[in-house]
Amino acid sequence: MKNKIVIITGASSGIGLACVYEFAAQGANIVMAARSIDTLVAVEEELAEKGIASIAIQTDVSIESDCKNLIDKTIERFNKIDILINNAGLSMRANFRDVDLSVLKKLMDVNFWGTVYCTKYALPYLLETKGSVVGVSSIAGFIGLPGRTGYSASKFAMNGFLETVRTENLKTGLHILIAAPGFTASNVRKAALTSDGTSQGETPRKEEKMMSAEEVAQRMRKAIEKRKNTLILTFTEGKLTVFLNKWFPSFVSKMSYNMMLKEPDSPLKNN
């Protein structure tokens, strides 16, 4: 990772921020993108004190021009791109019958189109370096989770998009990693949208029992170095569930329903 140029979207918190510190510790130069520019500037100053080159760029990945600006500013500063980590994401928690359709559109704009926009504009430079595109997906991108229609749909779409880009570039040397962290301790659940589009505010899950964002970042960095195609983290909620879904989909549907039903204030209790 020494002197690699790494772009990280959603870099102001959670997995994104953990990736900033993980890749910086390995000697990479960091490009941080998020809507919260104040947080990014503070991290940029902290990294500068440690002698690490970085740049903070205010970016809303749901806006195409913001994504193009992110890539343009990166090339202007560093002249190349080695790794693009599409981490910016938004979650939701509501029954489909109750949810306002604008919520689903917002999730698609951030989770899917944000990945498409950033990858599109970074691709020419990544082809030059035979670099890596990373999509931070989810187990919800492999299995439809109840109460998360927009989230699952956006992550399924991201997975399909990145798999296709990978196949198109089998001969170019471009590396594509689809990373599915599973439930991770971060603020993504606090920011998750409810049926009317407002943030739920409090996580319904016990964050202290989840994998840390720092461990996810470390595992992702190692997977990039090994140029893996897929990284599914956690065994029971991740690898085992994805495997079982291929052979016993009805069983997995019941299992995921019962798991989500046990959440405090689960929207499934209204069924």
N, C-alpha and C positions, 0 to 999 in steps of 0.2 A: 504493500500500500504506500510505500515511500514515494512522495511527490505526485501521487495520483490525484486527479481532480474529481471530487465526489460531490454531486448535487443531491441534496436531501430535501424533499418537500415535506410539509408538516413538521418542520424542524424545531418548533417552539416548545414542544412538550412530548411526553410519552416516548414511544419507540423512536420517533424522529430525533428528539433531543439526545436520547441515549446513543443513537447512531453517530451524531455529531461528535460526541466525546470518544466513542469507540474508534472511529476512523481517524480522528485527530491524533489519538494516542499512538496510532500505527504510522504516523508521519504523513498522512494525506493532507491535501489542501481542501478546505471545505467551503461549499456554497450552500448557504442556508436559506430556505424559502418558506414563508408562512405569512399569514395575514397579520400576525402580532409582531410588528416590526420592532417595537420597544424591547421585547424579550430577545429577539435576534441580535439587536445591536449590543445588548449587555453581554451576550455570549461571545460575540465577535471581539469585544474589548477584552474579555477574559482569556480568549485564545491568543490574542495578540501579546498579552503579557507573558504567555508561555512560548512565544516565538512561532506560533502556528498561523499560517496565512489563511484567512477566511474572508468571506463577504456575505453580508446580510441583504437579501432582496425581498421586499414586500411583494407577496404573490398570492393571489386568489386563483387556485388552479382551475376553478370552474369558468374562468375568463380566458379565452384563447390568447388575447393580446398580452395578458400578464405572463402566460407560459412562454410565449415567444420572447418577451422582454427578459425573462429569467435566463434563457439560453443565450441571447445576445449579450447580456451583461457578463455572463460566465466566460464567453469567448473573448470579449473585450478585455477582461482581467487576466485570464489564464491561458488563452489561445487553444485550449483543447478540453475535451470531456472524456473521462475514463469510466465513470460509473454514474448512473442516474438511478436514484432510489425513489420510486413513486410511493411515498408513504402517506401523504395527506389523505385523510379519510373522515367520513362521517357515518354514524350509526343511527339506528332508529329502534323504537319499541312500541308497537301498536298492531292491533289486528287489521288486516287489509280492509275489512268491511267498514271499519271506523276511520281509517286514515284519509286525510286530505291528499289528493293526488299530487299536489305541489311538493309534498314531503318526498315522494318517490322520485320526482324529477330532480329535486335538489341533491339527493344521494347519487343519482346517475351522473349529474353534472360534476360533482366533486370526485367520486370514487372511480367512475369509468372515464368520463371525458377529460378529467384532469390528467389521468394516465395517458390517454390518447394524445392530448395536446403536447404535453412535455416530451413524450417519446417521439412524436412526429418531428418537432423542431430540433431535438438533440440527435436524432438518428444519423444525419450525415457526418457529424463529428465522432460519434461512437463507432461508426464503420471505419473511420480513419485509424482509430486506436484499437480496433477489435475489442471494444469495451463491453460493459455489462449494463443491461437494463433490469432493474428489480421492481417487481410489483408486490407490494405488501398486501396480500390478499387475506384470507380468513378460512377457517373451516366452513364458514357460511358460503364460501365460494365453491364448495364441493357438495354440500348438503343444504337443502332448503330448511332454514330454521324458522319455526313458527314465531310470529310477532316481529319478524325481520324481513318482510317481503322485499322492500327496497334495498336493504343491505345485501341480502343474498343475491338478488338480481344484479346489482352493480358489481359484486365480486365474481359471480359467474361470468358476467360480460368481460370483466378485466382478464380473467383467466383465459377465456376463449380468444380474446384479442392478442394477448402475449404469446399464447401457444402458436397462433397463426404467424405472428411476426418471427418467432423462432424458426418455424418451418421454412418460411420464405428466405431465411438467412442461414440455411444450413451450410452454404458454401462461402459465406463472407467472413466467418470468424466471430460474428456477434454472439454474445452470451446473454441468455434470458433466464432469470431466476424468478420463479413464483414462490413466494414465501407465505406460509399460512401459520401465523403464530399461535392460534388458539386464544383462549381467554388470557389476557395480559393485564397486569396492573398498570393502568394509565387513566387519563381523564376522558377517554373516548366514550365511556358509558355515561359520564356526567353530562357530556355535550350531546348525547343521543337525543334525537327528536321524538316527540310524542305524536299522537294522531293529528294534532292541530299545528305542528311545526315548531312548538316551543321546546326548549331543552328540558330534559327530565330533572336535571340538577343533582340528584343523588343516585349513585350506583346501586343497583339491586343485588349486587354480588359482593362476596367477601374478598376484597382486593388483596389482603395479606396472604391468601392461600394460592394466589395465581403466580405464574412465572413473571419475573421482573422484566421491565423494559430493557434493562442493562444486559440480562442474559440473552434476550431475543436479539439485541443488536450484535452481541458477540457471535452468536450462532449464525446470524445472517452474514456477517463479515467472513467467517470461515467458509460458508457455503459459496460465497462469491469467489474466494480464493481458489476453491476446488472446482469452480464453474459448474455447480450442480444445476439441474433443471428445476427441481422442486425441493422445497424444505417444508416439511410438516412437523410442527413442534407439539410436544406433549404426546403421551402414548394413548391413554384411554380416550380423552376428548378429541384427540387428533388422529394419529395414524390408525388406531383400531377402528374408530368410527368411520373413517373414509374407506377402509378395507371392507368392513361389514356392509356398508351401503352398496357396494358393488354386487354382493351376493344375497343380502337379506334386507332390501330397501324398506319393506313394511315394518320389520322389527326396528330398524333405525328410526323410522318416522315416529313410532310409538315411544321409543326411548327419548328422542329429542323433544317430543311433546311433553312427556312427563317431567323431563328436566326443566324445561322452560315454565311449566305449570307451577313448579315449586318456588320460583322467584317471588320475592315480596311484591305485592301489587301487580302480579302477572296479568297482562291483558287477556290471557287465555281463560282466566277465571270468569270472564264475561260470556264465554261460549255456552 
